[in-house]
Amino acid sequence: MSPRVLLVDDEANIRRMVGALLQSDGFETVEAPDGNAALVRLADDAPDVVLLDLMMSPGPDGLATLEQIRKRAPHVPVVMMSGKANLADAVRATK
């Protein structure tokens, strides 16, 4: 069975591009357009890892979603990604 990646980003083009790259390397991908949908997919699809956008709207941002993922599935690794992040956001995400 291929490793399953939950890809969470509010931009459909990013999800498509990153998803295609992951699939070409043999990963199975599931997608969520926001934090709320990500939490549903986390429960339904049991991903091996989550790729999570830091800056999402509407709904909870990446840090709020990360906090919920840590509560619900603390064993699942989360990789934060963003094209707009700053050092303060990076520090908050690692705490």
N, C-alpha and C positions, 0 to 999 in steps of 0.2 A: 504494500500500500504506500502511495506517495505521501510525503509530509504535507499536511494541510496548513495553508497560510490564510489567516483572516486579514484582508486588506481593507482598511478604514480610511476613507478620504471623501471630503465633500465635493471634490471635483471628479466628475465621471471620466474625463480624459486621463487623469492621473491613474485612476483605478484601472482603466483599460490598458494603458501603457505598461504599468508595473505588473499587472496581472499577466499580460502576454509574455513579458520577460521571465517571470517566475515559471509559467507553464512550459516555456521552451526549455527550461532547465529541469523539468520533471516534477515540479510542485503542483499540487492541487490548490486552487484558490477559491475562496468564497469572499464576497464583497459586502460592504455596508457603507451607505452614504453619510452616516452620522453616528454619534455616540450611542443613541438609544437603539438604533438598529444593530450596532456592533454588539451590544449586550445580549440581544436576542440571538444573534448568530453565534456568539460565544457559547451560549447554553445549548443551542440546537445542533451545532456543527463540530464542537469539540476540537478547535484548531490546535496545532502543535506550536504555533507562534502567531503573534499579532503584529502587523505593521500598522502603526497608528499615526495619523496626521495630527500635529500639534494644534493647528489653527483651523477650527471647523465652525461653521454656523449654518443654519440656526441650530439650537440645541446645545448640549454640553460640549465644551471644547475638549481637546485631547487630554489635558491634564485631569479634568473631571472624569473623563471616561477611563483613563488609566487608574485612577483611584478606585473606581467601581470594579474594574477588571481584577485588580489586586485583591479586593475583598471576595470576589466570586470564584476566581481561578488563580490563586497565588502561584501555582506551579507553572503557569503558561508564560513564557518569555514574551516581552513586548519591546519592539523596536520603534522608537519615536522618529518621525520624519517631518520635515517642514522646509519650505523654501523661504520662510519669513521669520524664523525663530531668532532669538537673541540669546546671549549668554545667560541671562537671568532665567529664561524659560528652560534652558538646558539644565541648569542647576536644580530648578524645581522638579523637573521630570526625573532626576536621578535620586531624589530624596525618598 
